[in-house]
Amino acid sequence: MRLMPIVVTVVFTVALAYYIYTPLPDAIQEQWKLMILDASFRTAMHLASLKHWLGIDHYITSIRGSMAVFEGTIKGFGSSESDSVVIPGVKVSDIDFVGIPVRLYEPPAGGEGHLRRGLMYFHGGGWALGSGKKGSYDANSRIVSDELNTVVVSVEYRLYPEVHFPVPYLDCLAAAKHFLSPEVLAKYAIDPERVAVAGDSAGGNLAAAVAQAISLDDSMSVKFSVQALIYPVLQALDFSTPSYIQNQHMPILPRTLMVRFWLQYLGADLSLLPQLMVNNHSASHHSAITPELRSRADWTTLLAQKYKKNHRPVVAEKGSNEALKVPGLLDVRASPLLAGPEDAGVTVTNDHIEDSFHGGFSLTVWPMEFDVGKRMFRGYLNWLQNNL
């Protein structure tokens, strides 16, 4: 009978290791740290889905609650957001831009007669999670403000399930137009020739869509000078690109979850997920998807050969007419890659991080601190330094 506790312990340990372990590419560093983070997120997802199924709460709301508890626990261990990010002189204010909540970071340098850079940032999180006021987002904004003498505006756009497309986009566009107005730029001593827009993941999607809209808006006298997009999601026609296939089981954003985020954002029926996974929503017989539209999302012409590898396009011959009815599927405000050609002689820099993963950029402060995340952020900071 004495062997029973040992057997139970061994079985539990093996089961836990099996649950946590996920095969990762050799290039990924700090593998077990990433696996544990991913297992924690999956656990929160499973528990949230169970509560949703029981009718207790929406699963996204439950995940937010789990994240809040985790943040509270970390503070209980003697750490907090501010412990990692206090930068003397950077003034932080929570205000509204035309009714949209934003967090404003003002650097200590500059002032009257000394114009500063400006940056508007949209956080990631699948249009459902995240906040620019917390964790790495807050820390990074403070660092950018201080090191680059930049007024940073982080936008708290509304999220799913409370809203869906086009509301988050419209929130970001309204905030951006207000920020770029000559009166606001003058108020914060910002050089109108040096204003950037940036975002990661879903925030990169919003940054690209907003930048496009403003670039075409003749009523805007000031436009964004540069944009910095960190692993942005730019189209919803093809979920079998090399990136989706190679990373379909990667922490912390597997392919199925990204497709689900898209369906949620577009206000579509989640039962369509299997159809989108095999590209039935963009089958070749759908006349609404013209050859010109397809060409804009054609990765075979957009990627260098080293990224294409041996992958082949997945185009369904006979798809689902219901799947094509996804609201906003062909709307450039949702899928900015589908916008018309904008060849304006603009220099483009592409930085491919071989040992990174989706979400790495926002993992730069304890306890979710990864070396690759800090390197990515430093590369982003250097790029802004040289180009803004």
Secondary structure, DSSP 8 states (H G I E B T S, - for coil): -THHHHHHHHHHHHHHHHHH-----TT-SSHHHHHHHHHHHHHHHHHHHHHHHTTSS-HHHHHHHHHHHHHHHHHHTT--HHHHH--TT-EEEEEEETTEEEEEEE-SS-BTTB-EEEEEEE--STTTS--TTSHHHHHHHHHHHHHTTEEEEEE----TTT--TTHHHHHHHHHHHHHTSHHHHHHTTEEEEEEEEEEETHHHHHHHHHHHHHHT-TT-SS--SEEEEES----SS-S-SHHHHHTTT-SS--HHHHHHHHHHHTT--GGGHHHHHTTGGG-TT-TTS-HHHHHHT-HHHHS-HHHHTT------SS--HHHHT-TTTT-TTT-GGGS--------------TT--TTGGG-EETTEE-HHHHHHHHHHHHHHHHH-
